Each structure stands twice: as C-alpha cells, then as structure tokens.
Amino acid sequence: MRDKKRKWQRRFIKNVFESSLDKKKYFSKIMLNDVNLINDKNKYLPKYLFKYYSPTSENILTIKSQRLWLSHPKSFNDPFDCNIGYDSENYDKSCLIKFIKENGYVEESNSEEGFTLNDENRILRSRLGDYYSMYNSIENYSDAKRKILESKNKEFQKKVWEALYTKQQHIDYKIEKLKNINIRVACFSELERYDEFPNQIVMWSHYADNHKGFCIEFDLEFLKKDIVLSLKDPDFYHESKNEYLSERNVAIIKAGLFPIEYTSNRINIPVTKLNKINIDPSGNITYDSNIDELFYKAFVVKSANWNYEKEWRIIVDGQISDYYDNRIPFPYIKTIYLGCKANKELISTMISIGDEIGAEVVILKMDGKKFKLESTGTRSY
C-alpha cells in the first residue's frame, strides 16, 4: 500500500515543469503562479512528520526560533542521494561512434590503422548492458569495442583511448558541477501508525546522536487545506509584508513536500540532454527546466536500502532558501521528544523551549522488557 501511495510524485513533478511555457522558471516560481497545482497534493500529504536532531547548539536554537534548516545534499551521508546518474556505457558508445564519423574510414587492407565501415556497423549493432541470454546473439558493446581495438596498432589504440578519456573527463566535470546546484532539502520520517514511534530506535541511533538528542513531531494538518494567495506582489512592499511572506511560505512548503520513493534504479540524465549542458568561462553551468525536472525527480528517489526511514522531504529552490539564510520559518512543532540518553541540561533547556513555543515535551527511556522506548513523563505547556 505504501509503495502505491508513493507513485505520484514523479508524475506530479513532470506535470509542474510541463505546465510552464517559460523554461527558465524554477520550480517554486511555477507553483506560486498556479496554486491549483499545489492543491492537487492535498490527498497525498501526511498529518504528522518527525525529524530527529543531535543536541547541538545550532539545532536547539533552530527549534527555539521555530525555523527549519535546509541542507545542501552534498552534506548527506549517502553519496548517491540527490545525485543524478547517467548511462556511462551509452555515452561511451555515442562518443566512439562520433569519433569514427569524424575521423573517417580506412580500407580493410589498412584496418590496423583506423576504423573500417564494418567496425562502425559492428559498434552500432552492439547491445548495451550486461544482460545475457542464450537466445541473444547480439554482441555486447564492451566486448565489441575491446576486440576491435585489439586488432588495431598501438598508436591508433592510444589515439582512441585518449579521445574517449578526454570526453569522459569532460562529462564527469559536468556531473560534478551539477552536484553543486543550489537546491536545499529538509528530511523527515513518517509513521503510518502512531504506535510505531516507540520502535524507532535505529532512527534515534543514526540521527539523534545515539539517543542523546531529540525528535520533533510536526503537525502538518494545515497543509491539507487549499492554498489561497490573497495578497499580491505589491503587498510585499507595504505593511502587509509579513502576511504576504506567511502565505507564500506555506505554499512553498506544501509545493516542495514529497515522500521518498525507494527503488533500485537511479534517475539518469539522457546523453542528449547531458551534451546540451554548457559550462561558461566562469565555470557555471547553463541549462533549462528540463534538467530541473530531472533534479527534482532525483531528489525524491533513494536506494531501497534506506526504506526503513519512511522519509519525506521538503525541497526548496536555492533562491528562496538564500533569502532565509537556509532557515525557513516552520512554526508547526507539536511535540518535543527527548532521547533516553539526553542529559539534564538538554532536558531543562527543551522543557523551557516547549513552554515558550507551546509544545508538549516527552522524556523517553528504554523499555525494561522489549527493544523499544517508553515515556517517563510528559511536560505540557
């Protein structure tokens, strides 16, 4: 059931970018221009989400100020996370075919000194991937390339390998530049049933400093209501600025909130689109929203090895994140849970913060009989 519920996000992202005629507009700008797109998400959104924190001063101050820190994916513990892939074998094949066409053909009698027309046809007909079947007589591309090059002289082999290596270095440089794209993320965990929370000991261990930290329960019921932007852009410059920002903050949060789809396949950028990405003299990449669509899809897909996290994410464009210094207002704290190894100073501090912001504080301990957590007491505001 959970997997079926997760299948809508890639389709939703595709519809958003296809709805805009201006291919230079970023995700949030498109969404804010059409709140109907945002409200289409109502039926998919959770009522509560949980976020685990280590007990650092920065995290404590973020909760006190009721803000949400937006991280850059480069800081994530999984190098595959939010990282667009590409079919390197397909790219290598396209580069080799281009090399052959640019350098021309040699006669069969001189086949050691260059590629023949037969070599090109053999490369063109070759199949990609490692899949093998006794019924599949089509030659594998890697095998075809290796055998063809082995039939050439050393000088020509060196020329081909250097050309392919240069192309590979260039494409790897593009991919590395794409990793630096300024899109920010905040991560949460969902509980399908509320009684699952006492069993989340792995999440406490991984993300709350081995149970020394805390976990925040956010009440997001308000997101299930239709977004209405009653104030217009000129209101930002008058006394209605705070209300204007508040309306749009809620819309941006709702627009960027997605569940993670756990799968074995990464989001890949097609070779044709990869070739169209340009890097200017300053080292900046240029592209249109067709690439942004792939980015957003990559941000909502994760390896199936992480499916125990039941993750949701808020994805925010860099322009908006920069405006808030990567700390977007997020005053939706319902409950503060304190880990079973939280020290007295943290407990005292978080109780004080709970009183200040109107949140319930729950102190946890290890269950004496089972591998789960239980409450030692609740401090209500």
N, C-alpha and C positions, 0 to 999 in steps of 0.2 A: 504493500500500500504506500509505504514511504517513497519508494522509487518512482511509482506512478505519479505521485504528487510533485515530484521534482522535475518532471519532464518539460515544464512550461517555460523555464527561464531562458533557454537559448532561443526559442521561438519568439519570446517577448522582446529580447534584445534585438533580434533581426528586424522585427516589426518597427521598433523605435527608429533605427537608423534608416530604414527604407521609407519611413513617413516624411523625412525631411528632404526637400529639394536642394537645400544648401549643404553640400558635402563637407563644408569646413566647420559646421556647428558641432560642438561637443555634446555628450550625452545629456547632461543636466539642462543645457540650454534648449535642446529639443523637447525634453519632458516638460519644462516650465512653460513652453509655448503651447502645450496641449495637455491639460490636466486630465482629459479623458483617458489618455494613455496611462497615467499614474493610477487612476481609479480602477482601471482594468485589473489591478493586482489585488483588490480587496479580498477576494475569496481565497487567496493563497497565503495570506500573511498570518503569522503566529500571534498569539495573545501575549506570551511571555518569552523572553530570551535571557540567557545567563552569560555572564562574562567573568572570567577568572583573572585575578590580579596578584602579582607578587607585591610584598609590603614595602614598596619604595616610597620615598617622599613625593616623587612626581605623580605616582598613581594615587596616593592619598589626596594630594592637592587637586588632582583632576576630578575625583569624586566629590570633594568639598565644593568645588566650583561648578559641579554638575555639567561637566564637559565630557566629550568623547574624543580620545586621542586617535588620530588617523595615521596608521603606519604605512611606510613605503614597503612594498613586497620584497625589496632587497634584504630587509631585516628578518624575513621569515626563516624558520628552521628547516624548511623543505625547499631545496633549490629548484624543484620542478614547479612549485606553487606560483601561479600567476605568470608563468613563463611560456610564451608561445614557442612551439616547436616547428620544425619543417622537415620535409622528406629529403634528407641529405642524399640518398641514393638517386632519387628522381632528379634532384638538382645537378648531381654529378653527371648523370646521363645527358641532361639537356646541354650542359657545358661541353661535354665531349662531342656531341652532335654539332654544336655550333663551331667548335674548333675544326672539325672535319670540313664543314662547308666553307669556312673562312680560308683554310689552307689548301683546299682543292684535293684532287685525287691523283694517285700515281697509277701507272700501269702495273698489271700483275707481275710483270717481269722485274719491276723495281719495288716490290711490296715491302722489302725490308726498310725502305727509306721514307715511307709515308703510308697513308690510309688509301685503300682501294675502294671502289664503289661497292664491292662485295662486303668489305669491312663495315661500311656505313649501314648497309642493309641488315647486316647481322646484328649491329648495335640497335638499330631501330626496332627489329623484331623481338629483341630480348625482353624478358619479363623482369619486373621489379619484385623485390621481397624474397624471403627465404622459403616461402611455401613450396612444398614439393609433393607431387603426386605421380604415381606410376603411370597415370593416364596423361600426364602433362609432358609433352615432348619439347616445349619451348625452352630455349636456353636461358639460364639465369644471367642477368646483366653483368654482375660482378665477375662471373666465370668467363663470359664472352670478352669483356674488357681485358682481363688478365691474359687470356690465351692469345688474343690479337696482339697485345703489346709485347708479349714474349716472343712473337715472331718478327719483331722489328729490331733494327740495330740499336746499340746502346745510346748513340747520340740522339736518335729520334725519340726513344723512350724518355730520355731526360727532358727533351723539349715538351713532350705531352704532360709528363708529371708536373713540371714546373708551371705550365699553364693552368692545369687543374688545381694545383695547390694555391696559386695566386687568386683564382676565382673563389676557392673555399675560404681563404683568409678574408676576402672582401665581404662575403656573405656572413661569416662569423662576426665581423665587425658591425654589420648592420644589426644582427640579432642582439649583440651586446648593447648597442645603442638603444634598441627597443626596450631592453630591460630597465632602462633609466627613465622611461616615460612617467610623467608626473600624474599618476592616478593613485589615490590613497584608499586604505581599507581599514575597517574595524571588524573584528571577528567575534562571534557569539556562538553559543551552544543552545540547542533546542531540546526540550523534554517533551516527548509525545505523551507521556503520562507524568503527572506531578510527583507520583511516588517513586519515580526513578532517581530523583535527586540524591537521596542518601547513598546511592550506589556509585556515584561518580568519583570514586577515589583515584582513578587514573588521571582524570582531568585536574584534580586538585594537585596531584603529584607533578604533572607536567607544566601547569600554567600558574600555579599559586605557590611556588617555591616550597614544594613538598609539604603542603598543608599549613605553612606559616603565614600565608597571605589571606585573601578574602575573595568572595564571589558576590557579584551584584546581580540581582534579579530586576530586570526592566519590564515595566508594564507598557506594552505597545498596543493595547486595545484601541487607542485613539486612531491608530493608522488604518483601521478597518472602515473608518468613515470616509466619505467622499471629500477630496481636497477641493476647496474653493478659494481662489485667489481674489479676494475682494478689493485689494489695493493695487494700484498701477505703479509703473516705474517712477513717475514723477513724485510719488508719495515718499520715496526713499530720501528725498532732499528736504523734506519738511518735518513737521512734528510727529508724523506717523512712521518714522524710520524704524523704530523698534517693532511695531506691529507688522510692517512690511517684511522685515527680516524674519520674524517669527513664522509668518505664513509660509515663506519660501523655505525656511529650514525644515519644516515638517514635510513639505513637498519633496525636497531633496533627499531627505532620509527615506521616505517611502519609495521614491523613484529608484534609489540605489540599493534597496534591501532585497537580497536574493538568498535562497537556500543553495548549498553546495550540492552539485551532482557528482557522485563518486563513480569513477569508471576506470578502465584500464587504458583508455586512449586519450592522448593529449590533443589539445586544439592545435592544428597545424596551419601555417600560413602557406597558401599555394605558391609555387615557384613563380608564376606570372606576376602575382602581387608583390612578392619579395623583390623581384627585379625592378619593379616600378618605384620602390622606395629610394629616395635620393638623399644624399648627405651633402649639405652645403659647405663652403670653405671654412665655416666656423665649427664644423663638426656636428651640426644639428640635423636631425632627420626631418624630412618633409613627406607627408602622406595625406590621404583624405579619410573620411569617416568609414570607408570600407575596412581600413585597418583598425580603427577604433572599435568597430563591431567585433572583430576577432579578439581584440584585447579584452573586452568585457566578457566575451564567452570564455576566454582563458581564465578569467578571474572567478568564474563560478563553477569551474571543473577542477577536481582534485583526485589524486590516486585513491583507489578503493581501499588501500591500506589504512586510510585515515577515517573510514566511515563511522567508527565508534564515536567520533566527535559530534556528529549530527550538527554540522556547522551551518550558520547563516552569516552573511556578510553585508555590511553597508559599504558600497563603493562610491567614492566621491571624486569628481574631477579635480585636477590639481588647482585650477583657477579658484575654485570655491574653497578648497582646503587651505590654500595660501592666505586667503582673506581672513580666515580664523586662526592663522598660525598653527594649522593642523589640529586644532582643538575645537570641534564644532559643539555648540550648545546642545545638551542632551539631558534635560531635566525630568527623566522618567524613571527614576530609581524607586522601586517598591520595597525591596528588602536587601539588607547587607548581611551576608553570611560570613562568619569568621572561622577560619580553619582550626582544626583540632590541635595544631601546634602554634597558634597565634600567641604572642607574648602579651603581658599585661598592658604594656604601653600602647600596642596596637588596639587592643580591646577597648581601652579607655578612650583613645582617640576616635575610633569609629562609632562608639556609642554617642560621643559628643557630636560628631558629624550627623549621625542619624537624627538626633534631637533637632539639630539646626535645619536640616533639609526635609524633615518629615518622613523619614524612612524607618521601617522596623529593623531591628538588629537581632540576629540569631547567632548564638555561640554554639559551635559544634564540638562533639567529642567522638572518640571511637566507640562503636558498639562493643559490648563485652562478649557477645556470642557470635556475631557474624562480621563479614568483611563489608561493613557499611558505616555510615556516620549517623549520629543522632543529636538532637538538640539538648543542650544543658539548660537552656532558658532563653526567654525572649525579652528584649527590651524595646517596648513600643515608644514612639514619640509622643 
